Amino acid sequence: MKITSKTEHALRAMRVLGRRPAGSLTRSADIAEAAGAPEKYLEALLVDLRKAGLVDSRRGPEGGHQLAKAASAITVLAIMEAVDGPLVLVPSTRGANAAQDDAMEACLSDLFTDMSSAVRAVVARLSLEDLIQRAEAHMGFADFTI
């Protein structure tokens, strides 16, 4: 399984927004810089995140983006599916000359279904808040917010 660059940049952008005080708006350019993504690319991801109900946006000179709900209420699965669609693991396509083996095909189908369910379960219970805390633990970040 490989995480797409869309998902990676969306998770980074959501982390930026999740670390901001509630109600504060952050400009696209600032999010893009912090997330390490081109601004136009990030703006397209923010549209997807807004459509999924994860981000609120306001236009204008005082505009920007903020989380639509608490970071604890946003799952990593919701972020992933907002930008990449349903999370499903699929087997690679077989070669045109591969011998047909219906029993093995059924077995592999079951295996990929089980793997998809396991991955979905992990990212469905992991919140954006959890992800932020994990990242900050890796950075040795101390939060002195009062």
C-alpha positions in Angstrom: 0.0 0.0 0.0 1.3 3.4 -0.9 -0.1 6.7 0.5 -0.7 9.2 -2.3 0.9 12.6 -2.3 -2.6 14.1 -2.2 -3.3 12.3 1.1 0.1 13.2 2.5 -0.2 16.9 1.6 -3.8 16.9 2.9 -2.7 15.4 6.2 0.1 18.0 6.5 -2.3 20.8 5.7 -4.9 19.6 8.2 -2.1 19.4 10.8 -1.3 23.0 10.2 -5.0 24.0 10.6 -5.3 21.7 13.7 -2.5 23.4 15.5 -4.1 26.9 15.1 -6.4 28.3 17.7 -10.1 27.6 17.1 -11.7 30.4 15.0 -8.5 31.7 13.5 -8.2 31.7 9.8 -5.1 30.7 7.9 -4.2 31.9 4.4 -3.7 29.2 1.7 -0.2 30.5 1.1 0.8 30.0 4.8 -0.7 26.5 4.8 1.1 25.6 1.6 4.4 26.8 2.9 4.0 24.9 6.2 2.8 21.8 4.4 5.5 21.9 1.8 3.1 21.9 -1.1 2.6 24.3 -4.1 -0.2 26.7 -3.3 -2.4 26.0 -6.3 -2.1 22.2 -5.6 -3.0 22.8 -1.9 -5.9 25.0 -2.8 -7.4 22.1 -4.8 -7.0 19.8 -1.8 -8.6 22.4 0.4 -11.6 22.5 -1.9 -12.0 18.7 -1.5 -11.6 19.0 2.3 -14.2 21.8 2.3 -16.7 19.7 0.3 -16.2 16.8 2.7 -17.1 19.2 5.6 -13.7 19.1 7.2 -12.6 22.7 6.4 -14.4 26.0 6.4 -13.2 28.8 4.2 -13.8 32.5 3.9 -12.8 34.6 1.0 -11.4 38.1 1.0 -8.5 40.0 2.5 -9.3 38.8 6.0 -10.2 35.3 4.7 -8.6 32.0 5.1 -9.2 28.4 6.2 -10.0 26.7 9.5 -11.1 23.3 10.6 -14.9 22.8 10.4 -14.9 20.8 13.6 -12.6 19.9 16.4 -9.4 18.0 15.4 -10.6 15.2 17.8 -13.7 14.8 15.6 -11.9 14.4 12.3 -10.5 11.0 11.4 -7.5 10.3 9.3 -9.9 8.1 7.2 -12.1 11.1 6.5 -9.2 13.2 5.3 -7.9 10.4 3.1 -11.2 9.7 1.6 -11.9 13.4 1.0 -9.0 13.7 -1.3 -8.6 10.2 -2.7 -12.0 8.6 -2.6 -12.8 5.3 -0.8 -9.9 3.5 0.8 -9.8 0.1 -0.8 -6.8 -2.1 -1.4 -6.9 -3.9 -4.7 -4.6 -6.6 -6.1 -2.3 -5.7 -8.9 -3.6 -6.7 -12.4 -2.5 -10.1 -13.5 -0.4 -10.6 -16.6 -2.3 -11.4 -19.8 -0.7 -14.8 -20.0 -1.2 -15.8 -16.4 -2.9 -19.2 -15.9 -6.4 -18.9 -14.5 -6.7 -20.2 -11.0 -10.2 -19.5 -9.6 -9.3 -20.8 -6.1 -6.3 -18.6 -5.8 -8.3 -15.6 -7.2 -10.9 -16.1 -4.5 -8.2 -16.5 -1.8 -6.5 -13.3 -2.9 -9.8 -11.4 -3.1 -10.5 -12.5 0.5 -7.0 -11.5 1.6 -7.3 -8.0 0.1 -10.7 -7.5 1.6 -9.3 -8.4 5.0 -6.4 -6.1 4.6 -8.6 -3.2 3.5 -10.8 -3.7 6.6 -7.8 -3.7 8.9 -6.3 -0.6 7.4 -9.7 1.2 7.4 -10.1 0.3 11.1 -6.8 1.8 12.0 -7.3 5.1 10.2 -10.9 5.3 11.2 -10.0 5.4 14.9 -7.0 7.7 14.5 -8.1 11.3 14.8 -6.4 14.4 13.5 -5.7 15.4 17.1 -4.0 12.0 17.6 -1.9 12.6 14.5 -0.9 16.1 15.7 0.1 14.7 19.1 2.2 11.9 17.5 4.0 14.4 15.2 4.7 16.7 18.1 6.1 13.8 20.2 8.5 13.0 17.3 9.5 16.7 17.2 10.0 17.0 20.9 7.4 19.8 20.8 6.2 21.2 24.1 2.9 23.1 24.0 2.9 26.0 26.5 -0.5 27.4 25.4 -2.4 28.9 28.3 
